[in-house]
Structures are given as C-alpha cells and as structure tokens.
Amino acid sequence: MPRRVKSTTTEPKRSNPISSLLSKILKINIVYILGFLLLVASFLIGVLITKVSYLEGNGGSAAAQPVDDGSGVVEITSPVDVEEGHLPVLGNKDAKVTIIEFSDFQCPVCKSLFDDSLAQIKKDFIDTGKAKFAYRHYPLTSIHPNAQKAAEASECANDQGKFWDYHDQLFTYQTDWESLSGDAFNVKLSEYATAVGIDGTTLTSCVTSGKFADKVNEDLTAGSAVGVDGTPATFINGIRISGAVPYSEFKAEIEKALNSSD
C-alpha cells in the first residue's frame, strides 16, 4: 500500500488588517504633512519677496510713517514738504494745488496711472489752472533694468526742450522697449526722439555718456527722503497717494486740497 507523503508547502501568512490600516494612515499623514510644509514654505517665500519689493524703493528707509485707510490715499500726520524738482512743471505755476509724481518709466502700474488718470487730471485741474503737475524720477532698477536709462533719455529730451512729449512716448510705447537691451534699446530711444521732433543721434549720445545720471539719482534720493517706497507715488499738497488708484480718488483728494487752500 503506498505511503502518503505529507505536503511541505507552507501556507501563506495572513496579514494583520490593523497593522496594514495603520501603515496606510501613516503614509497618508506623511503626504499631508509634506504638502502642508510646502504651503508654509511658499507663503514665507512670498512674504520675503513682497518685503524685498517694498524696500526696493528706499533701501529700507523709514523716512515717513504714513497711514493707509485702504483707499490708496496715504494720510500723513502733517503733509510732507516735497520739492517740485528740476524738470518743467505742467500748469499754472501759482496754482493752489501742487501734484508731484515720483515715477518709473518701466513700471507697469505707472503706465496705468498715465493711461487711466493723468489725461483726466490734466483736463479737469491742470489745464484749468487749479493744479500744477511735476514729474520726478524714481527708477526701481533692481526689477526694471531699463528704467534708469529711460529716465536719463527723458532728461536728454528735456535738454532739447521736449521733456513732456518724450515722457508721453516712453509711457505710451512702454511694452515695445521694456525688454530690449543694447543697440535695440538705443534705436527705440532715438525713434522716440525723432517722433517728438528732436535729434535722435544727439539724444542717444547723451544717454550713452551718462550726462544726466546724477539728476536722476538726485530725484531718487529726494523721493526716499520723503518716504517713497514704490512707484507711482503721487503727492497732492504733500498728501501721498500710492499706486494707480481710480481717477475718482485723485479727484477727491485734489478737490479737498482746493477747498482747504481757500
């Protein structure tokens, strides 16, 4: 009679369901923890970038301590004494309201102010003799590499008697020149000079020489001294408006200045 041979096959071990569940939970938790840490890191990087951008305008200076009510109008306990600068002023020199803008020709928000509000301010207040408008340079060169030379080009245009026309060209066609460099950038500067009726070759030679670099830097220093921390920064009889706020807010502040000066 044949002998039965015992099977030596080992029966597979059954996994412990509780242990398996705990392992899955642990893996899920690790994924969530990593995701949370990434979110925190992204937030902190964002805060750092914002802080750096905030300080770019004045190198961390705390020259003025304004209070922003959320409207874009920055009220300062007492109006800041801001000089008009050396460039030609638009409007009646004896106007009751003085508007001074610290700006950057490569700044997209400054272009928004130019596109959306400046023409209306000019029509309603400058052309009517109620206000005068002065432009001062505040190039943020760490984020706008062409801003310094664009500012110098406007000074060179002023040297030929065409500051405001050239100012308008730079803002109108900002997207055409902002990313250029070298000869291509200089060609554009020359084209804008020709468009306003001045000599392009003379202007580009002036820019290349750095003839008016100090004038631009003087404005930058003056802006920092009165608390400018970004562009555009517009002062209406010493009260600052930050950014390209709607025209209605500029109008309200100008009218308030007109009423208070009566």
C-alpha positions in Angstrom: 0.0 0.0 0.0 1.5 3.3 -1.0 2.5 5.7 1.8 1.1 9.1 1.9 3.6 11.9 1.6 2.9 14.9 3.8 2.9 18.2 1.9 5.6 20.5 2.9 4.0 23.6 1.2 3.9 26.5 3.7 0.6 28.2 3.9 1.0 32.0 3.3 0.7 34.1 6.4 -2.3 36.3 6.7 -1.6 40.0 7.0 -2.7 41.8 10.1 -5.6 44.1 9.0 -4.9 46.6 11.8 -1.2 46.8 11.0 -2.0 47.4 7.3 -4.5 50.1 8.1 -2.0 51.9 10.4 0.6 51.8 7.7 -1.8 53.3 5.2 -2.8 56.0 7.6 0.9 56.8 8.3 1.6 57.1 4.6 -1.3 59.4 4.0 -0.3 61.6 7.0 3.2 61.9 5.7 1.8 63.1 2.3 -0.4 65.7 4.1 2.5 66.9 6.3 4.8 67.3 3.3 2.0 69.2 1.5 1.5 71.5 4.5 5.2 72.2 4.8 5.4 73.1 1.1 2.5 75.5 1.5 4.2 77.1 4.5 7.4 77.4 2.6 5.6 79.0 -0.4 3.9 81.5 1.9 7.2 82.5 3.6 8.9 82.9 0.2 6.0 85.1 -0.9 6.3 87.3 2.2 10.0 87.7 1.7 9.6 88.7 -2.0 6.9 91.2 -1.0 9.1 92.7 1.7 12.1 93.0 -0.7 9.9 94.7 -3.3 8.6 97.1 -0.6 12.0 98.0 0.4 13.4 98.4 -3.1 12.2 101.9 -3.4 14.1 103.4 -0.5 16.6 100.7 0.6 14.7 100.1 3.8 14.4 103.7 4.8 11.6 104.6 7.2 11.7 108.3 6.4 7.9 108.7 6.7 5.3 106.8 8.7 2.1 107.0 6.6 -1.3 105.6 7.5 -3.2 103.9 4.6 -7.0 103.9 5.1 -7.3 101.2 2.4 -8.4 103.6 -0.4 -4.9 104.2 -1.7 -4.7 107.6 -0.2 -2.0 107.6 2.4 -2.6 110.2 5.0 0.4 111.6 6.8 0.0 113.3 10.1 1.3 116.5 8.6 1.8 117.0 4.9 5.3 116.2 3.6 7.3 119.0 2.2 8.1 117.8 -1.3 10.0 119.9 -3.8 8.9 120.1 -7.4 12.3 119.2 -8.8 14.2 120.5 -11.8 12.0 119.3 -14.7 9.4 121.6 -16.4 6.1 121.8 -14.5 2.8 121.4 -16.2 0.2 124.1 -15.5 0.0 127.4 -13.7 3.0 128.0 -11.5 0.8 129.8 -9.0 -1.9 127.1 -8.8 -3.3 126.3 -5.4 -2.6 122.6 -5.7 0.7 121.0 -6.4 0.8 117.4 -7.7 4.2 115.7 -7.7 4.6 112.2 -9.0 7.6 110.0 -8.3 7.6 107.5 -11.1 9.5 104.9 -13.2 9.1 104.8 -17.0 9.3 100.9 -17.0 6.8 100.4 -14.2 3.5 98.9 -15.5 1.5 100.5 -12.6 2.9 103.9 -13.5 1.8 103.3 -17.1 -1.7 102.5 -15.8 -1.8 105.9 -14.0 -0.6 107.5 -17.2 -3.2 105.7 -19.3 -6.2 105.9 -16.9 -5.9 109.0 -14.8 -3.3 111.6 -15.9 -5.2 112.8 -19.0 -8.3 113.4 -16.9 -6.4 115.2 -14.2 -4.8 117.4 -16.8 -8.1 118.2 -18.4 -10.0 119.0 -15.2 -7.4 120.6 -13.0 -4.1 121.4 -14.8 -5.5 123.0 -17.9 -8.0 125.0 -15.8 -5.2 126.5 -13.7 -6.3 124.8 -10.5 -3.3 122.5 -10.2 0.2 122.1 -11.4 2.0 118.8 -12.1 5.6 117.9 -11.6 7.3 114.6 -12.6 10.3 113.2 -10.6 12.3 110.1 -11.3 12.2 107.0 -9.1 13.6 104.1 -11.2 13.4 100.7 -9.5 16.4 99.3 -11.3 16.5 96.0 -9.4 13.3 95.0 -11.1 13.2 97.4 -14.1 16.7 97.2 -15.7 15.8 99.8 -18.4 14.3 102.3 -16.1 17.5 104.3 -15.3 18.4 104.8 -18.9 14.8 105.6 -19.9 14.8 108.3 -17.2 18.2 109.6 -18.5 16.7 109.7 -22.0 13.9 111.9 -20.8 16.4 114.2 -19.3 18.3 114.3 -22.6 15.0 115.1 -24.3 14.4 117.9 -21.8 17.9 119.2 -22.8 16.4 119.6 -26.3 13.2 121.2 -24.9 10.9 118.2 -25.2 10.6 116.5 -21.8 6.8 116.1 -21.7 6.4 114.9 -25.3 9.2 112.3 -24.7 7.6 111.4 -21.3 4.4 110.5 -23.2 6.3 108.4 -25.8 8.0 106.3 -23.2 4.8 105.5 -21.4 2.7 105.0 -24.5 5.1 102.5 -26.0 6.5 101.0 -22.8 5.8 97.4 -23.9 7.9 98.0 -27.1 11.1 98.9 -25.3 10.9 97.4 -21.8 12.6 94.1 -22.7 15.2 95.4 -25.1 18.9 95.9 -24.5 22.0 97.3 -26.1 21.6 98.7 -29.6 18.0 97.7 -30.0 17.1 99.7 -26.9 19.0 102.8 -28.1 17.4 102.6 -31.5 14.0 102.9 -29.8 15.1 105.8 -27.7 16.3 107.5 -30.9 13.0 106.7 -32.7 11.0 108.4 -29.9 13.2 111.5 -30.1 12.6 111.7 -33.9 8.8 111.3 -33.2 8.8 114.4 -31.0 10.9 116.5 -33.3 14.3 116.4 -31.7 17.6 114.9 -32.9 17.8 111.1 -32.1 21.6 110.8 -32.6 22.2 113.6 -30.1 19.8 112.0 -27.6 21.4 108.6 -27.8 24.9 110.1 -27.4 23.6 111.9 -24.4 22.2 108.8 -22.9 25.3 106.7 -23.6 27.5 109.4 -21.9 25.5 109.3 -18.7 25.3 113.1 -18.8 22.2 113.2 -16.6 22.6 110.2 -14.4 23.2 112.4 -11.4 20.0 114.3 -12.0 18.0 111.0 -11.9 19.8 109.9 -8.8 19.1 113.2 -7.1 15.3 112.6 -7.6 15.7 109.1 -6.3 17.4 110.4 -3.1 14.7 113.1 -2.7 11.9 110.5 -3.0 13.4 108.3 -0.4 13.8 111.3 1.9 10.0 111.9 1.9 9.1 108.2 2.4 8.6 107.0 -1.2 8.7 103.2 -1.1 7.4 102.2 -4.5 6.0 103.7 -7.7 4.0 105.5 -8.6 3.9 107.7 -5.5 1.9 110.9 -6.1 1.8 113.8 -3.6 -1.1 116.2 -3.6 -0.1 119.2 -1.5 2.1 116.8 0.5 -0.5 114.0 1.0 0.6 110.8 -0.7 -1.5 108.6 -3.0 0.1 105.2 -3.5 -0.4 103.3 -6.8 -2.6 103.9 -9.8 -5.9 104.4 -7.9 -9.1 105.3 -9.9 -9.4 108.9 -11.1 -12.2 109.5 -8.7 -9.8 109.1 -5.8 -7.3 111.6 -7.3 -10.2 114.0 -7.9 -11.5 113.7 -4.4 -8.0 114.5 -2.9 -7.4 117.4 -5.3 -10.8 118.9 -4.5 -10.1 118.5 -0.8 -6.8 120.4 -1.3 -8.5 123.1 -3.3 -11.2 123.6 -0.6 -8.6 123.6 2.2 -6.5 126.2 0.5 -9.4 128.7 0.0 
